[in-house]
Amino acid sequence: MSTLIDQLRAIVGAAHVLTRDDGNDLSAWEQDWRKRAHGHALAVVRPGSTDEVSAVVRACAAAGHSMVPQGGNTGLVVGSVPDDSGHQVVLSLTRLNQVRAIDGANLTMTVEAGCILQTLQETAQKAGFLFPLSLAAEGSCTIGGNLATNAGGTQVVRYGNARDLCLGLEVVTAQGEVWQGLGGLRKDNTGYDLRDLFVGSEGTLGIITAATMKLYPLPAAQLTAWAAVPSLEAAVALLGLAHRHLGAGLTGFEVMGQFALGLVDRHMPQLRVPLWADHPYCVLLENSDSESEAHARTQFEHLLESAFEDGIVSDAVVAESLQQAHQLWHIRESIPLAQAEEGLNIKHDISIPVSRIPAFCAETDALLQREIPGVRLVNFGHLGDGNLHYNVQAPAHGDPATFLREQEARVNTLVFDQVHRFGGSISAEHGVGSLKADKLPLYKDPVALGLMRSIKQALDPHNILNPGRVLA
Amino acid sequence: MSTLIDQLRAIVGAAHVLTRDDGNDLSAWEQDWRKRAHGHALAVVRPGSTDEVSAVVRACAAAGHSMVPQGGNTGLVVGSVPDDSGHQVVLSLTRLNQVRAIDGANLTMTVEAGCILQTLQETAQKAGFLFPLSLAAEGSCTIGGNLATNAGGTQVVRYGNARDLCLGLEVVTAQGEVWQGLGGLRKDNTGYDLRDLFVGSEGTLGIITAATMKLYPLPAAQLTAWAAVPSLEAAVALLGLAHRHLGAGLTGFEVMGQFALGLVDRHMPQLRVPLWADHPYCVLLENSDSESEAHARTQFEHLLESAFEDGIVSDAVVAESLQQAHQLWHIRESIPLAQAEEGLNIKHDISIPVSRIPAFCAETDALLQREIPGVRLVNFGHLGDGNLHYNVQAPAHGDPATFLREQEARVNTLVFDQVHRFGGSISAEHGVGSLKADKLPLYKDPVALGLMRSIKQALDPHNILNPGRVLA
């Protein structure tokens, strides 16, 4: 009887089965993007077709080896790297990278799991369409990973999460069967919604090999504004006003706290951050218009006039050019790097009903200040979706590494307890992975957890797909 | 030991347990809206709270009686009436009819399952918001039923199906546990998407008792246009052009075939159908504008000018007033009644990728003509979503009842085989119920069916929730 490695080589070709024994450096597959976890795989297998994925799953299942599906390996919750047993097989989907079809009249494209997100944005644009999923890792993350983690990003306020952009899937089950669920139907009520069950299941219920995704017409113009607001309450009021004035034109609504912008100003002085010094929060708004830039500008002017009158905007600039717009977005996107320059901090990816965010922040800011005097809050995120990256930085002059080591567990508990009290989620867009799997029983409805366990047991009874992720 | 009826009376109060033995007429609960099925219930139970639903489920499960959840009982696929065993309990949710909360800043409302759809539309409007789910039965259907069947309707092209409007659920499981999954989060990646699993499961996996639904700003103006097009290809081209010109302003795109409009003209002469006599298809477009009526009108003018130039619109009218707009919509909504006046026909609720609809109709029209010479097609529906009500009427002078009796099975097979060949769905928005449960194994991917059976077995192992629906 041949070994599993031999079988895998027979299925995908020897060149696509990587092992350490053959002298390969597997670290790119074995450690997560933030380098918090370092595993040890039996092998990295790179199938080149859906049928090969199916055969790999059958071989691993028969041999009793669990699998870790992996796309661009850019996840933030340690969901796509192997454990340190040396027994798991990393199933890399990156060779499945074909755009199978673009159907302009149906506003869909069918793509394989390993396609890079940015490539899909560009492919859509070349065909005259918008594929609106957009997030920091877009240059290296894959659509399969985006779907497996239900990725969010900066245009969710208009276009929804990855889930909302997906019309159909092709999935290899834990039994190695292939569910052919592709197809660009916007209405299909012939049974349970398997698509949304696999989306966001982080590779624990099946392996997504292809998807049919929605396309949109390219907007005629995209305009960006930067507004200083006197409070978080004002930012929420501005969001409501923006919804009314811009309708579905509102494609981005990001909030940035003064301390977060101060870090960008300090560590990236070349970026010239506007309006931050005298205001507690700034907001970045994007208006995508199907008509013209002039129309988008007029809409922004009306919105901002109205907001000034209401006292919810203190000052504002509207980008005069696409280049200026990119600069404003670049400031927003530089916050993660600026905080890293300041030193390690404790990161959170939380969501709260938008209406409760001001009270949540006021209470939680004060609570953390009481518990850890001098602590600094890098608060920013997708306010349009109620999603904050509410990050906690060591007090000035404190040692970031010591702070992280000594305070992370305590701060997480303080913040997550508050999130729970405010009806929020401890993982808005990053998922659970291994990093938060032990937290779920503390904060998730027990009936929901029971249902999730029943489903996992039903679909993957031998726990061979990404074990220990989502459900610890 | 008390009987089940006694236990149910103890739970919900004697006044809310209706039985035939007590002299009640149960026909309103025992037969479906189209009066195709007449069942016989042990009792109709009307719980007044989620806790009562939970207790009813436990009592019925313990006694081995299956349950049929029911809302407004307006479904079209025989999914909410009992079988004729006299053993099933109808669980009517209509007493759960409270709006629990409206959160304007979060753009959500939390409502109980028994709320009438139209009441929710009006409640939202009074609070200054749009709740966009809209369909023919809105005056009597309930939001719980809308969610259980993932209802569609006339604004799906912009706002999606019931599924897309739902952010959270409260559900009583087959074990009588209550999943507290309410809350208005737009991002929550803490585990499997249970919400979308229950939405569209037709009461076979759990009983939806409440939901948090999305609200939208009220549009500043809604404008309606009626365009005659030279072909179905032209209608599809017009849809693409409308997406580009109107963006998310395009909130309705309905197509109506000449024969369908001719029936309205014949049976409802007072309605004055425009442009139908000389054109094979007409299209109804709605533009919802966040700015003004003048702006919406200019947009429509630009769209129609461009469409005339391209030769994809032959003639068009834009409603001059809200009253005119209502009249145009009324014509569209009168097609079902007009075809009933003409006599019983064979109804289909199908979806096809929009791009393939012209070829599907050309082929299927010709096929049916070959098979049943003189057959007449009442073709109309939500072209924006690829959803057609492709109904087949007896040849002129034929007897409709005889036609239905003799041809229904054969016509269904002809049409469904074609739908399948074109990558479509045999139930776009109406669901499966009992009516199509036997068809699923013929047209649904067998792996998908296997996954559905595994999930049903995992969540409702004793098959006490709406047995025989969806999965025969």
Contacts between the chains, C-beta under 8 A, distances in Angstrom:
chain1	res1	chain2	res2	distance
A	103	B	353	6.3
A	103	B	355	5.1
A	104	B	240	7.2
A	104	B	355	7.5
A	105	B	236	5.5
A	105	B	237	7.8
A	105	B	239	7.7
A	105	B	240	5.9
A	105	B	354	5.7
A	105	B	355	3.6
A	106	B	353	4.4
A	106	B	354	4.6
A	106	B	355	4.4
A	106	B	356	7.8
A	106	B	386	7.2
A	107	B	243	7.0
A	107	B	354	7.6
A	108	B	353	7.2
A	149	B	189	6.7
A	150	B	189	5.3
A	150	B	193	7.8
A	152	B	187	5.4
A	152	B	189	7.9
A	156	B	186	6.8
A	156	B	187	6.7
A	158	B	248	7.8
A	161	B	187	6.4
A	163	B	193	7.1
A	164	B	164	7.0
A	173	B	447	6.6
A	173	B	451	7.0
A	177	B	447	4.7
A	177	B	450	7.4
A	178	B	447	6.5
A	179	B	445	6.0
A	179	B	447	4.2
A	179	B	448	5.4
A	179	B	451	6.6
A	180	B	445	5.0
A	180	B	447	7.2
A	181	B	445	6.5
A	181	B	448	6.2
A	183	B	353	6.9
A	183	B	423	4.9
A	184	B	353	4.8
A	185	B	351	4.9
A	185	B	352	7.7
A	185	B	353	6.8
A	185	B	386	6.3
A	185	B	423	7.8
A	185	B	424	6.8
A	185	B	425	5.5
A	185	B	428	7.5
A	186	B	156	6.8
A	186	B	351	7.1
A	186	B	385	4.4
A	186	B	386	5.8
A	186	B	387	7.5
A	187	B	152	5.3
A	187	B	156	6.7
A	187	B	161	6.4
A	187	B	351	4.7
A	187	B	382	7.6
A	187	B	385	5.1
A	187	B	386	6.9
A	187	B	387	4.8
A	187	B	425	7.1
A	187	B	428	4.0
A	187	B	429	5.1
A	188	B	351	6.1
A	188	B	425	4.0
A	188	B	427	7.5
A	188	B	428	6.5
A	189	B	149	6.7
A	189	B	150	5.3
A	189	B	152	7.9
A	189	B	200	5.9
A	189	B	425	7.4
A	189	B	427	5.0
A	189	B	428	6.5
A	189	B	429	5.8
A	189	B	430	6.6
A	189	B	431	4.7
A	189	B	432	7.0
A	190	B	425	5.5
A	190	B	426	6.3
A	190	B	427	5.0
A	190	B	432	6.1
A	190	B	436	7.6
A	190	B	440	6.2
A	190	B	443	7.4
A	190	B	444	5.8
A	191	B	200	7.9
A	191	B	432	6.4
A	191	B	440	6.5
A	191	B	444	6.4
A	191	B	448	6.8
A	191	B	449	7.5
A	191	B	452	5.3
A	191	B	470	5.8
A	191	B	471	7.8
A	192	B	197	6.3
A	192	B	200	6.9
A	192	B	201	5.6
A	192	B	205	7.4
A	192	B	451	7.8
A	192	B	452	4.9
A	192	B	455	6.0
A	192	B	456	8.0
A	192	B	470	7.4
A	193	B	150	7.8
A	193	B	163	7.1
A	193	B	193	7.9
A	193	B	196	4.5
A	193	B	197	6.1
A	193	B	199	6.7
A	193	B	200	5.4
A	193	B	201	7.9
A	194	B	448	5.9
A	194	B	451	5.6
A	194	B	452	7.2
A	196	B	193	4.5
A	196	B	196	3.6
A	196	B	197	7.2
A	197	B	192	6.3
A	197	B	193	6.1
A	197	B	196	7.2
A	197	B	197	5.8
A	197	B	455	7.8
A	199	B	193	6.7
A	200	B	189	5.9
A	200	B	191	7.9
A	200	B	192	6.9
A	200	B	193	5.5
A	201	B	192	5.6
A	201	B	193	7.9
A	205	B	192	7.3
A	216	B	243	7.7
A	217	B	243	4.9
A	217	B	244	4.4
A	217	B	247	6.8
A	219	B	247	7.0
A	236	B	105	5.5
A	237	B	105	7.8
A	239	B	105	7.7
A	240	B	104	7.2
A	240	B	105	5.9
A	243	B	107	7.0
A	243	B	216	7.7
A	243	B	217	4.9
A	244	B	217	4.4
A	244	B	290	6.8
A	245	B	290	6.5
A	246	B	290	6.4
A	247	B	217	6.8
A	247	B	219	7.0
A	247	B	248	6.5
A	247	B	249	7.4
A	247	B	288	7.8
A	247	B	289	7.5
A	247	B	290	3.2
A	248	B	158	7.7
A	248	B	247	6.6
A	248	B	248	3.1
A	248	B	249	7.6
A	248	B	290	7.8
A	249	B	247	7.4
A	249	B	248	7.6
A	249	B	290	7.3
A	288	B	247	7.7
A	289	B	247	7.5
A	290	B	244	6.8
A	290	B	245	6.5
A	290	B	246	6.4
A	290	B	247	3.2
A	290	B	248	7.8
A	290	B	249	7.3
A	291	B	299	7.2
A	299	B	291	7.2
A	351	B	185	4.9
A	351	B	186	7.1
A	351	B	187	4.7
A	351	B	188	6.1
A	352	B	185	7.7
A	353	B	103	6.3
A	353	B	106	4.4
A	353	B	108	7.2
A	353	B	183	6.9
A	353	B	184	4.8
A	353	B	185	6.7
A	354	B	105	5.6
A	354	B	106	4.6
A	354	B	107	7.6
A	355	B	103	5.1
A	355	B	104	7.5
A	355	B	105	3.6
A	355	B	106	4.4
A	356	B	106	7.8
A	382	B	187	7.6
A	385	B	186	4.4
A	385	B	187	5.1
A	386	B	106	7.2
A	386	B	184	8.0
A	386	B	185	6.3
A	386	B	186	5.8
A	386	B	187	6.9
A	387	B	186	7.5
A	387	B	187	4.8
A	423	B	183	4.9
A	423	B	185	7.8
A	424	B	185	6.8
A	425	B	185	5.4
A	425	B	187	7.0
A	425	B	188	4.0
A	425	B	189	7.4
A	425	B	190	5.5
A	426	B	190	6.4
A	427	B	188	7.5
A	427	B	189	4.9
A	427	B	190	5.0
A	428	B	185	7.5
A	428	B	187	4.0
A	428	B	188	6.5
A	428	B	189	6.5
A	429	B	187	5.1
A	429	B	189	5.8
A	430	B	189	6.5
A	431	B	189	4.7
A	432	B	189	7.1
A	432	B	190	6.1
A	432	B	191	6.4
A	436	B	190	7.6
A	440	B	190	6.2
A	440	B	191	6.5
A	443	B	190	7.4
A	444	B	190	5.8
A	444	B	191	6.4
A	445	B	179	6.0
A	445	B	180	5.1
A	445	B	181	6.5
A	447	B	173	6.7
A	447	B	177	4.7
A	447	B	178	6.5
A	447	B	179	4.2
A	447	B	180	7.2
A	448	B	179	5.5
A	448	B	181	6.2
A	448	B	191	6.8
A	448	B	194	5.9
A	449	B	191	7.5
A	450	B	177	7.4
A	451	B	173	7.0
A	451	B	179	6.7
A	451	B	192	7.8
A	451	B	194	5.6
A	451	B	459	6.8
A	452	B	191	5.3
A	452	B	192	4.9
A	452	B	194	7.2
A	454	B	458	4.4
A	454	B	459	6.1
A	455	B	192	6.0
A	455	B	197	7.8
A	455	B	455	6.4
A	455	B	458	6.0
A	455	B	459	7.6
A	456	B	192	8.0
A	457	B	458	6.7
A	458	B	454	4.4
A	458	B	455	6.0
A	458	B	457	6.7
A	458	B	458	3.6
A	459	B	451	6.8
A	459	B	454	6.1
A	459	B	455	7.6
A	470	B	191	5.8
A	470	B	192	7.4
A	471	B	191	7.8
